[in-house]
Amino acid sequence: MSNVDFNEMLVSNAEFLRPFAITLTRDNEAAQDLFQETMYRAIANREKYNVGTNIKAWLYTIMRNIFINNYRRKAKQNTIFDRSSNDFLLNYNQVTTANAAEGTLKLKEIQEAIHKLPEIFRNPFLLYFDGYKYHEIADMLKEPLGTIKSRIHFARKLLKAQISRY
């Protein structure tokens, strides 16, 4: 494919990139920069384009990769490394007292809520809470795996609704 043919095909398909750039960046100026960078990279890498390949998909991929690389670069630049010594925290005596009464009350309310669950939900949930895997619970209760998963899910939803004030 000649350079002229490639450039014509590129120009005719370029306008589809602008909405995609705005969707990615959510900023008109950044979208314009991303669009220009995409067009530059497409022209610079024209020899990598295979004739017959979907040009729109090729351009979308270039744009997406540029956006992801820029995002990662910015995230890396915003990372702050604290190399200071925190030895002073080792000898910092801070005394805290846990409120055991409040914790006990919350635990009692949670246990009451669990025992108020319908038996069909309570049994799989308690087994799961005790550390059994889904497939082990399904074998114990002789129920399908999907049924066990949904019952545990609904038990969680019911508990969340009952204990929503925490």
ChimeraX commands (.cxc) that place a marker at each C-alpha (Angstrom):
marker #1 position 0.00,0.00,0.00 radius 0.5
marker #1 position 1.37,3.38,-0.95 radius 0.5
marker #1 position 1.80,6.22,1.49 radius 0.5
marker #1 position -0.89,8.25,-0.27 radius 0.5
marker #1 position -3.43,5.41,-0.03 radius 0.5
marker #1 position -2.59,4.87,3.64 radius 0.5
marker #1 position -2.91,8.58,4.44 radius 0.5
marker #1 position -6.27,8.81,2.66 radius 0.5
marker #1 position -7.57,5.79,4.56 radius 0.5
marker #1 position -6.23,7.25,7.82 radius 0.5
marker #1 position -7.89,10.65,7.25 radius 0.5
marker #1 position -11.20,9.08,6.25 radius 0.5
marker #1 position -11.31,7.03,9.48 radius 0.5
marker #1 position -9.81,9.58,11.86 radius 0.5
marker #1 position -13.03,11.29,12.95 radius 0.5
marker #1 position -14.25,8.12,14.64 radius 0.5
marker #1 position -11.40,8.49,17.12 radius 0.5
marker #1 position -12.43,11.85,18.57 radius 0.5
marker #1 position -15.46,10.59,20.57 radius 0.5
marker #1 position -13.38,7.67,21.82 radius 0.5
marker #1 position -10.64,10.04,22.97 radius 0.5
marker #1 position -13.18,12.16,24.85 radius 0.5
marker #1 position -14.64,9.04,26.45 radius 0.5
marker #1 position -11.21,7.98,27.67 radius 0.5
marker #1 position -9.95,11.34,28.92 radius 0.5
marker #1 position -13.18,13.19,29.80 radius 0.5
marker #1 position -11.36,16.40,28.88 radius 0.5
marker #1 position -11.43,18.13,25.48 radius 0.5
marker #1 position -7.81,19.33,25.55 radius 0.5
marker #1 position -6.46,15.98,26.71 radius 0.5
marker #1 position -8.64,14.27,24.10 radius 0.5
marker #1 position -7.20,16.47,21.37 radius 0.5
marker #1 position -3.66,15.65,22.55 radius 0.5
marker #1 position -4.48,11.95,22.60 radius 0.5
marker #1 position -5.98,12.17,19.12 radius 0.5
marker #1 position -2.91,13.92,17.73 radius 0.5
marker #1 position -0.55,11.45,19.39 radius 0.5
marker #1 position -2.56,8.57,17.93 radius 0.5
marker #1 position -2.41,10.02,14.43 radius 0.5
marker #1 position 1.33,10.63,14.77 radius 0.5
marker #1 position 1.97,7.06,15.93 radius 0.5
marker #1 position -0.22,5.65,13.14 radius 0.5
marker #1 position 1.75,7.56,10.52 radius 0.5
marker #1 position 5.08,6.71,12.14 radius 0.5
marker #1 position 4.17,3.01,12.23 radius 0.5
marker #1 position 2.43,2.73,8.88 radius 0.5
marker #1 position 4.69,-0.16,7.89 radius 0.5
marker #1 position 3.20,-2.21,10.76 radius 0.5
marker #1 position -0.30,-1.89,9.32 radius 0.5
marker #1 position -1.31,-5.03,7.42 radius 0.5
marker #1 position -3.43,-4.38,4.34 radius 0.5
marker #1 position -6.90,-5.78,4.86 radius 0.5
marker #1 position -6.82,-5.25,8.60 radius 0.5
marker #1 position -9.66,-3.20,10.09 radius 0.5
marker #1 position -8.10,0.29,10.22 radius 0.5
marker #1 position -10.58,1.52,12.84 radius 0.5
marker #1 position -9.70,-1.31,15.21 radius 0.5
marker #1 position -6.00,-0.68,14.59 radius 0.5
marker #1 position -6.40,3.03,15.40 radius 0.5
marker #1 position -8.57,2.34,18.47 radius 0.5
marker #1 position -5.90,-0.04,19.76 radius 0.5
marker #1 position -3.16,2.53,19.27 radius 0.5
marker #1 position -5.23,5.17,21.07 radius 0.5
marker #1 position -6.13,2.88,23.94 radius 0.5
marker #1 position -2.51,1.81,24.43 radius 0.5
marker #1 position -1.30,5.42,24.43 radius 0.5
marker #1 position -3.95,6.33,27.00 radius 0.5
marker #1 position -3.04,3.39,29.26 radius 0.5
marker #1 position 0.67,4.13,29.05 radius 0.5
marker #1 position 0.11,7.81,29.86 radius 0.5
marker #1 position -2.15,6.90,32.77 radius 0.5
marker #1 position 0.45,4.53,34.21 radius 0.5
marker #1 position 3.19,7.12,33.73 radius 0.5
marker #1 position 1.17,9.75,35.61 radius 0.5
marker #1 position 0.31,7.31,38.40 radius 0.5
marker #1 position 4.00,6.46,38.78 radius 0.5
marker #1 position 4.93,10.16,38.90 radius 0.5
marker #1 position 2.39,10.79,41.66 radius 0.5
marker #1 position 3.79,8.03,43.86 radius 0.5
marker #1 position 5.70,9.42,46.81 radius 0.5
marker #1 position 8.30,7.23,48.46 radius 0.5
marker #1 position 8.94,7.84,52.13 radius 0.5
marker #1 position 12.52,6.85,52.82 radius 0.5
marker #1 position 12.62,8.45,56.25 radius 0.5
marker #1 position 13.32,6.38,59.28 radius 0.5
marker #1 position 10.28,5.64,61.44 radius 0.5
marker #1 position 12.29,4.43,64.42 radius 0.5
marker #1 position 10.66,7.01,66.68 radius 0.5
marker #1 position 7.41,5.06,66.42 radius 0.5
marker #1 position 8.95,2.00,68.09 radius 0.5
marker #1 position 9.21,3.63,71.49 radius 0.5
marker #1 position 6.08,5.72,71.18 radius 0.5
marker #1 position 3.86,4.52,74.01 radius 0.5
marker #1 position 0.28,5.04,73.17 radius 0.5
marker #1 position -2.20,3.34,75.38 radius 0.5
marker #1 position -5.60,2.44,74.03 radius 0.5
marker #1 position -8.33,0.63,75.81 radius 0.5
marker #1 position -10.76,-1.48,73.88 radius 0.5
marker #1 position -14.40,-1.22,74.77 radius 0.5
marker #1 position -15.20,-4.89,75.30 radius 0.5
marker #1 position -18.79,-4.21,76.29 radius 0.5
marker #1 position -19.65,-2.52,72.99 radius 0.5
marker #1 position -17.96,-5.29,71.02 radius 0.5
marker #1 position -19.81,-7.96,72.97 radius 0.5
marker #1 position -23.15,-6.25,72.34 radius 0.5
marker #1 position -22.48,-6.06,68.61 radius 0.5
marker #1 position -21.40,-9.70,68.52 radius 0.5
marker #1 position -24.57,-10.77,70.35 radius 0.5
marker #1 position -26.73,-8.83,67.90 radius 0.5
marker #1 position -24.93,-10.38,64.94 radius 0.5
marker #1 position -25.32,-13.87,66.38 radius 0.5
marker #1 position -29.03,-13.23,67.01 radius 0.5
marker #1 position -29.44,-12.02,63.42 radius 0.5
marker #1 position -27.71,-15.16,62.13 radius 0.5
marker #1 position -29.96,-17.42,64.18 radius 0.5
marker #1 position -33.05,-15.55,62.96 radius 0.5
marker #1 position -32.18,-16.48,59.36 radius 0.5
marker #1 position -34.38,-19.14,57.78 radius 0.5
marker #1 position -32.79,-22.57,58.18 radius 0.5
marker #1 position -32.32,-22.96,54.43 radius 0.5
marker #1 position -29.95,-19.97,54.47 radius 0.5
marker #1 position -28.55,-20.32,58.01 radius 0.5
marker #1 position -27.00,-23.79,57.66 radius 0.5
marker #1 position -24.90,-23.10,54.52 radius 0.5
marker #1 position -23.91,-19.69,55.88 radius 0.5
marker #1 position -22.73,-21.08,59.22 radius 0.5
marker #1 position -20.71,-23.79,57.47 radius 0.5
marker #1 position -19.16,-21.16,55.19 radius 0.5
marker #1 position -18.49,-18.95,58.21 radius 0.5
marker #1 position -16.75,-21.91,59.89 radius 0.5
marker #1 position -14.31,-22.03,56.98 radius 0.5
marker #1 position -15.70,-24.70,54.70 radius 0.5
marker #1 position -15.39,-24.21,50.94 radius 0.5
marker #1 position -18.46,-23.98,48.72 radius 0.5
marker #1 position -17.94,-27.41,47.21 radius 0.5
marker #1 position -17.48,-28.99,50.68 radius 0.5
marker #1 position -20.75,-27.46,51.87 radius 0.5
marker #1 position -22.49,-28.68,48.72 radius 0.5
marker #1 position -21.23,-32.21,49.37 radius 0.5
marker #1 position -22.27,-32.11,53.05 radius 0.5
marker #1 position -25.77,-30.81,52.35 radius 0.5
marker #1 position -26.14,-32.81,49.12 radius 0.5
marker #1 position -27.14,-29.72,47.18 radius 0.5
marker #1 position -25.85,-28.33,43.87 radius 0.5
marker #1 position -22.91,-25.92,44.11 radius 0.5
marker #1 position -24.86,-23.04,42.56 radius 0.5
marker #1 position -27.66,-23.47,45.10 radius 0.5
marker #1 position -25.20,-23.27,47.97 radius 0.5
marker #1 position -23.57,-20.15,46.55 radius 0.5
marker #1 position -26.91,-18.40,46.09 radius 0.5
marker #1 position -28.10,-19.34,49.58 radius 0.5
marker #1 position -24.95,-17.95,51.15 radius 0.5
marker #1 position -25.32,-14.81,49.03 radius 0.5
marker #1 position -28.92,-14.33,50.16 radius 0.5
marker #1 position -27.96,-14.98,53.78 radius 0.5
marker #1 position -25.38,-12.20,53.52 radius 0.5
marker #1 position -27.96,-9.85,52.00 radius 0.5
marker #1 position -30.45,-10.60,54.77 radius 0.5
marker #1 position -27.82,-10.10,57.46 radius 0.5
marker #1 position -26.69,-6.85,55.88 radius 0.5
marker #1 position -30.26,-5.57,55.91 radius 0.5
marker #1 position -30.79,-6.61,59.54 radius 0.5
marker #1 position -27.49,-5.17,60.77 radius 0.5
marker #1 position -27.41,-2.11,58.54 radius 0.5
marker #1 position -26.81,0.35,61.35 radius 0.5
marker #1 position -23.18,-0.69,61.75 radius 0.5
marker link #1:1,2 radius 0.2
marker link #1:2,3 radius 0.2
marker link #1:3,4 radius 0.2
marker link #1:4,5 radius 0.2
marker link #1:5,6 radius 0.2
marker link #1:6,7 radius 0.2
marker link #1:7,8 radius 0.2
marker link #1:8,9 radius 0.2
marker link #1:9,10 radius 0.2
marker link #1:10,11 radius 0.2
marker link #1:11,12 radius 0.2
marker link #1:12,13 radius 0.2
marker link #1:13,14 radius 0.2
marker link #1:14,15 radius 0.2
marker link #1:15,16 radius 0.2
marker link #1:16,17 radius 0.2
marker link #1:17,18 radius 0.2
marker link #1:18,19 radius 0.2
marker link #1:19,20 radius 0.2
marker link #1:20,21 radius 0.2
marker link #1:21,22 radius 0.2
marker link #1:22,23 radius 0.2
marker link #1:23,24 radius 0.2
marker link #1:24,25 radius 0.2
marker link #1:25,26 radius 0.2
marker link #1:26,27 radius 0.2
marker link #1:27,28 radius 0.2
marker link #1:28,29 radius 0.2
marker link #1:29,30 radius 0.2
marker link #1:30,31 radius 0.2
marker link #1:31,32 radius 0.2
marker link #1:32,33 radius 0.2
marker link #1:33,34 radius 0.2
marker link #1:34,35 radius 0.2
marker link #1:35,36 radius 0.2
marker link #1:36,37 radius 0.2
marker link #1:37,38 radius 0.2
marker link #1:38,39 radius 0.2
marker link #1:39,40 radius 0.2
marker link #1:40,41 radius 0.2
marker link #1:41,42 radius 0.2
marker link #1:42,43 radius 0.2
marker link #1:43,44 radius 0.2
marker link #1:44,45 radius 0.2
marker link #1:45,46 radius 0.2
marker link #1:46,47 radius 0.2
marker link #1:47,48 radius 0.2
marker link #1:48,49 radius 0.2
marker link #1:49,50 radius 0.2
marker link #1:50,51 radius 0.2
marker link #1:51,52 radius 0.2
marker link #1:52,53 radius 0.2
marker link #1:53,54 radius 0.2
marker link #1:54,55 radius 0.2
marker link #1:55,56 radius 0.2
marker link #1:56,57 radius 0.2
marker link #1:57,58 radius 0.2
marker link #1:58,59 radius 0.2
marker link #1:59,60 radius 0.2
marker link #1:60,61 radius 0.2
marker link #1:61,62 radius 0.2
marker link #1:62,63 radius 0.2
marker link #1:63,64 radius 0.2
marker link #1:64,65 radius 0.2
marker link #1:65,66 radius 0.2
marker link #1:66,67 radius 0.2
marker link #1:67,68 radius 0.2
marker link #1:68,69 radius 0.2
marker link #1:69,70 radius 0.2
marker link #1:70,71 radius 0.2
marker link #1:71,72 radius 0.2
marker link #1:72,73 radius 0.2
marker link #1:73,74 radius 0.2
marker link #1:74,75 radius 0.2
marker link #1:75,76 radius 0.2
marker link #1:76,77 radius 0.2
marker link #1:77,78 radius 0.2
marker link #1:78,79 radius 0.2
marker link #1:79,80 radius 0.2
marker link #1:80,81 radius 0.2
marker link #1:81,82 radius 0.2
marker link #1:82,83 radius 0.2
marker link #1:83,84 radius 0.2
marker link #1:84,85 radius 0.2
marker link #1:85,86 radius 0.2
marker link #1:86,87 radius 0.2
marker link #1:87,88 radius 0.2
marker link #1:88,89 radius 0.2
marker link #1:89,90 radius 0.2
marker link #1:90,91 radius 0.2
marker link #1:91,92 radius 0.2
marker link #1:92,93 radius 0.2
marker link #1:93,94 radius 0.2
marker link #1:94,95 radius 0.2
marker link #1:95,96 radius 0.2
marker link #1:96,97 radius 0.2
marker link #1:97,98 radius 0.2
marker link #1:98,99 radius 0.2
marker link #1:99,100 radius 0.2
marker link #1:100,101 radius 0.2
marker link #1:101,102 radius 0.2
marker link #1:102,103 radius 0.2
marker link #1:103,104 radius 0.2
marker link #1:104,105 radius 0.2
marker link #1:105,106 radius 0.2
marker link #1:106,107 radius 0.2
marker link #1:107,108 radius 0.2
marker link #1:108,109 radius 0.2
marker link #1:109,110 radius 0.2
marker link #1:110,111 radius 0.2
marker link #1:111,112 radius 0.2
marker link #1:112,113 radius 0.2
marker link #1:113,114 radius 0.2
marker link #1:114,115 radius 0.2
marker link #1:115,116 radius 0.2
marker link #1:116,117 radius 0.2
marker link #1:117,118 radius 0.2
marker link #1:118,119 radius 0.2
marker link #1:119,120 radius 0.2
marker link #1:120,121 radius 0.2
marker link #1:121,122 radius 0.2
marker link #1:122,123 radius 0.2
marker link #1:123,124 radius 0.2
marker link #1:124,125 radius 0.2
marker link #1:125,126 radius 0.2
marker link #1:126,127 radius 0.2
marker link #1:127,128 radius 0.2
marker link #1:128,129 radius 0.2
marker link #1:129,130 radius 0.2
marker link #1:130,131 radius 0.2
marker link #1:131,132 radius 0.2
marker link #1:132,133 radius 0.2
marker link #1:133,134 radius 0.2
marker link #1:134,135 radius 0.2
marker link #1:135,136 radius 0.2
marker link #1:136,137 radius 0.2
marker link #1:137,138 radius 0.2
marker link #1:138,139 radius 0.2
marker link #1:139,140 radius 0.2
marker link #1:140,141 radius 0.2
marker link #1:141,142 radius 0.2
marker link #1:142,143 radius 0.2
marker link #1:143,144 radius 0.2
marker link #1:144,145 radius 0.2
marker link #1:145,146 radius 0.2
marker link #1:146,147 radius 0.2
marker link #1:147,148 radius 0.2
marker link #1:148,149 radius 0.2
marker link #1:149,150 radius 0.2
marker link #1:150,151 radius 0.2
marker link #1:151,152 radius 0.2
marker link #1:152,153 radius 0.2
marker link #1:153,154 radius 0.2
marker link #1:154,155 radius 0.2
marker link #1:155,156 radius 0.2
marker link #1:156,157 radius 0.2
marker link #1:157,158 radius 0.2
marker link #1:158,159 radius 0.2
marker link #1:159,160 radius 0.2
marker link #1:160,161 radius 0.2
marker link #1:161,162 radius 0.2
marker link #1:162,163 radius 0.2
marker link #1:163,164 radius 0.2
marker link #1:164,165 radius 0.2
marker link #1:165,166 radius 0.2
view
